[in-house]
């Protein structure tokens, strides 16, 4: 009986079914924790962490991994998400006024172009902010500033992340059942970019520290 069960577990069909099941569970948990809206940031962070643990660390405890990340990053995830929501609302109103005027006052035509400039901080931080929170402890300010730095040094790869996210959202809207697999699939593709960026940044930082240590040794000598 045990040999038969082991044979089933080692079959490609069982492994495929389990992998698909885990993908659906991760995506379902992500969607569930996005429902309160204010927890979207923490849910995206947990999605990244769980996908990383599943496909990079070969973890089979997807539910535990997701809930652990939610618990660890709930506060910072909510705060950062609220920052983005508030900032986006201000930017949105600014763009609206640029096109429609303020009260009875018509704003200059050149202000329409200027009104889009405040959008760039969102564009140049959002692709890395939640992956950073999932993988490192930098605090809110450090997470935002490091996200901006990573976007700058990985240009235009961070635009590819935006493309993945936009396509994932479009597919989910056009075909809602796909939402049970799209979040996990999109995050897996995103990790192919972000994890390489993290590894590169850590390698640069390590070399910098080694160089600084060598300089201190030389100075002491």
C-alpha positions in Angstrom: 0.0 0.0 0.0 2.8 2.4 1.0 4.8 1.6 -2.2 1.7 2.3 -4.3 1.1 5.6 -2.6 4.8 6.5 -3.0 4.6 5.6 -6.7 1.6 8.0 -7.1 3.4 10.8 -5.3 6.4 10.5 -7.5 4.4 10.5 -10.7 4.5 13.5 -13.0 0.7 13.8 -13.0 0.6 14.0 -9.1 3.4 16.6 -9.1 1.6 18.6 -11.8 -1.7 18.5 -10.0 -0.1 19.6 -6.8 1.7 22.4 -8.4 -1.5 23.6 -10.1 -3.3 23.3 -6.7 -0.7 25.4 -5.0 -0.9 28.1 -7.7 -4.7 28.3 -7.2 -4.3 28.4 -3.4 -1.7 31.2 -3.5 -3.8 33.2 -6.0 -7.0 32.7 -3.9 -5.3 33.8 -0.7 -3.9 36.9 -2.5 -7.4 37.8 -3.8 -9.0 37.2 -0.4 -6.6 39.5 1.4 -7.0 42.2 -1.2 -10.7 42.5 -0.4 -10.3 44.9 2.5 -8.4 47.2 0.1 -6.1 48.7 2.8 -4.4 45.3 3.0 -3.6 45.1 -0.8 0.1 46.1 -0.1 0.5 43.3 2.5 -1.2 40.9 0.2 1.1 41.7 -2.7 4.1 41.3 -0.4 2.8 37.9 0.8 2.2 36.8 -2.8 5.8 37.6 -3.7 7.1 35.9 -0.6 5.0 32.8 -1.0 5.9 32.4 -4.8 9.5 32.9 -3.9 9.3 30.2 -1.2 7.4 27.9 -3.5 9.5 28.1 -6.6 12.9 29.1 -5.4 13.1 27.4 -2.0 10.8 24.4 -3.0 8.5 25.0 0.0 5.3 22.9 0.1 3.7 25.0 2.9 2.2 27.7 0.8 -0.6 28.6 3.2 1.7 28.9 6.2 4.2 30.9 4.1 1.5 33.3 3.0 0.1 33.8 6.5 3.6 34.3 7.9 4.3 37.1 5.5 0.9 38.7 6.1 1.7 38.7 9.9 5.2 40.0 9.5 4.5 42.8 6.9 0.9 43.8 7.7 1.7 47.1 9.3 4.3 48.3 6.8 2.3 46.9 3.9 -0.8 48.9 5.0 1.1 52.1 5.6 2.9 52.0 2.2 -0.3 51.1 0.4 -2.1 54.0 2.1 0.8 56.3 1.1 0.4 55.2 -2.6 -3.4 55.6 -2.4 -3.3 59.1 -0.9 -0.5 60.3 -3.2 -2.3 58.8 -6.3 -5.6 60.5 -5.3 -3.7 63.9 -5.1 -2.1 63.3 -8.4 -5.4 62.3 -9.9 -7.1 65.4 -8.7 -4.2 67.5 -10.0 -4.5 65.9 -13.5 -8.3 66.4 -13.4 -8.0 70.1 -12.6 -5.3 70.5 -15.3 -7.8 69.3 -17.9 -11.0 70.8 -16.5 -9.8 73.9 -14.6 -10.3 74.9 -11.0 -13.8 76.3 -10.4 -14.3 78.9 -13.1 -10.6 79.3 -13.7 -9.1 77.7 -16.8 -5.5 76.6 -16.2 -2.8 77.2 -18.9 -2.4 74.5 -21.6 1.2 73.8 -20.6 0.0 72.8 -17.1 -1.6 69.7 -18.6 1.9 68.3 -19.3 3.3 69.4 -16.0 0.4 67.7 -14.1 1.7 64.3 -15.2 5.2 64.8 -13.7 4.1 63.7 -10.2 3.1 60.3 -11.6 6.8 59.4 -12.1 7.5 58.6 -8.3 4.8 55.9 -8.5 6.1 54.5 -11.8 9.7 54.5 -10.6 9.1 52.9 -7.2 6.1 50.5 -7.4 7.7 47.7 -9.3 10.2 46.9 -6.6 8.6 48.2 -3.4 6.6 45.1 -2.4 9.3 42.6 -3.5 11.8 44.5 -1.3 9.4 44.3 1.6 8.9 40.6 1.1 12.7 39.8 1.0 14.4 42.4 3.2 13.8 44.5 6.3 14.5 48.1 5.3 11.7 50.0 7.0 9.2 52.1 5.1 11.6 54.9 4.1 14.4 52.5 3.2 12.0 50.3 1.1 10.8 53.3 -0.9 14.2 54.8 -1.5 15.8 51.4 -2.4 12.9 50.6 -4.7 13.6 53.9 -6.6 17.3 53.1 -6.8 16.7 49.6 -8.1 14.3 51.0 -10.8 17.0 53.5 -11.9 19.8 51.0 -12.1 17.6 48.4 -13.8 16.1 50.6 -16.5 14.3 49.6 -18.7 13.9 46.2 -17.1 11.5 47.6 -14.5 9.3 48.6 -17.5 9.0 45.0 -18.3 7.6 44.4 -14.8 5.0 47.1 -15.5 4.1 45.3 -18.8 3.7 42.0 -16.9 1.4 43.6 -14.3 -0.7 45.4 -16.9 -1.1 42.3 -19.1 -2.0 40.2 -16.0 -4.6 42.8 -14.9 -6.1 42.9 -18.5 -6.3 39.1 -18.8 -8.0 38.9 -15.3 -10.5 41.6 -16.2 -11.3 40.1 -19.6 -11.5 36.5 -18.3 -12.2 36.6 -14.5 -11.6 32.8 -13.9 -8.0 33.4 -14.9 -7.6 35.4 -11.6 -7.1 32.0 -9.9 -3.8 31.5 -11.7 -2.7 34.9 -13.1 -1.5 36.5 -9.8 0.9 33.6 -9.1 2.0 33.4 -12.7 2.6 37.1 -13.1 4.6 37.2 -9.8 6.7 34.3 -10.9 7.6 36.2 -14.1 8.3 39.3 -12.1 10.7 37.4 -9.8 12.8 36.4 -12.8 13.7 40.1 -13.0 13.6 41.2 -9.4 15.7 38.4 -7.9 18.5 39.0 -10.5 18.4 42.7 -9.6 18.6 41.8 -5.8 21.5 39.5 -6.4 23.4 42.1 -8.5 22.8 44.8 -5.8 23.9 42.5 -3.0 27.1 41.6 -5.0 27.9 45.3 -5.5 27.3 46.0 -1.8 29.5 43.1 -0.8 32.4 44.3 -3.1 32.0 47.8 -1.6 32.2 46.5 1.9 35.3 44.3 1.1 37.0 47.3 -0.5 36.2 49.5 2.5 37.6 46.8 4.8 40.7 46.5 2.7 41.2 50.2 2.9 40.9 50.2 6.7 43.4 47.4 7.0 45.8 49.3 4.7 45.3 52.5 6.7 45.9 50.6 10.0 49.0 49.1 8.6 
